Amino acid sequence: MTDPNGRGASLFARRSWGETSRISGILRKETVGGALLLLGAVLALIWSNSPWAEGYQSLRDLRVGPATLHLDLSLATWAADGLLAIFFFVAGLELKREFVAGDLRDPRRAAVPVAAAVGGVVVPALLFVLVAAGAGDGAARGWAIPTATDIAFALAVLAVVGRFLPSALRTFLLTLAVVDDLLAIVIIAVFYTSDLAVGPLVGALVPLAVFGLLVQRRVRSWWLLLPLAVVTWVLVHESGVHATVAGVLLAFTVPVVRSAAAGGPDAGPGLAEHFEHRIRPLSAGVAVPVFAFLSAGVTVGGLAGLVTALTDRVALGIVIGLIIGKPVGIMAATWLVSRFTRADLDEGLNWLDVLGLALLGGIGFTVSLLIGELAYGPGSERDDHVKVAVLTGSLLSALLATVILRARTRVYRRVHEAETIDRDQDGVPDIYEPRHGQASGN
């Protein structure tokens, strides 16, 4: 992040116009998904705290699927293991796209969001362990719950309160959340796999390899690819590794550019863009909201029940991890990168902007609820406390971020206006064109 003369480069500098346009499209889709996610969670909370709460629990526990394949699972499990595999497939596509053909193929650009994501995992995990220490046997198993950022939820809040946020900062939040998801799936695979069956896991490599071979040959036929993806998912599920890992593995086989020899975005889009365009609406509009609906329902029991849940040291550790640990970790890692690289914030930005985004990183919902179920068992009393804590911590993080980002709206508006002026009406804002020295995003 330094120029040839050794001076510090800009932190959160403007990206290329192509990358900015692509990210804007993703943000619009994820914003709609975030609204549906919130709706699903609210409906679940209302139903589970109504006189008809038993009906909600019966729906969650309804078992469907072939017993001969050990797939007679509850609807809640299908949502966590099956629907979230779609979510992680899309996240895997986005992650590969960023690092193979996006602006983050440059290690200097990648350093900031990657470091921020790592900091946003390490600090809340440490705070959780410190707070939850002494809460009883198995309490520490939930250390990863406050480490996750919910992409859809965070971007939905951003769309409401940070509409004029500079494009580079919006891209930073999206990339941070995607890397965060990768770290979460690694944590799930390594730390929340109890009984590993090597046979099915090795067997999953066969359909995975065939799927990879077909997509590398640009085969798009769903009747060929979908059965291979399903078989891969079933075998990973049987292995004891959480089935969502299959989604990431499948995504990593999909080519990002048309020609690997071309080695860059000039080669044209590969199948990753095609799949992402087709599957992201399914992920954001169906998979994640349905998971939220089937997972967020918890009987609070009024104010007394809320107090009881939040006085559990595990729940307290989650809330502290989300509203303090996540922003501290993200801010500290970003500041350290800027110090080591001698990079300054881009013109017009200050560290309050980064703090606002870091607080949005504390909105942990989808993956946090999933890890809570893996750590303490779905339907357990402690899992109920986890749900209350995740909802509370996420809501507080969103409110704190709103206060800061709203206070910076006037500055954002000026930057936004500069980024949208297009005097020659060629479809590309003037500030991104070569004569302005921004065409490359440097």
Disulfide bonds with the S-S distance in Angstrom:
none
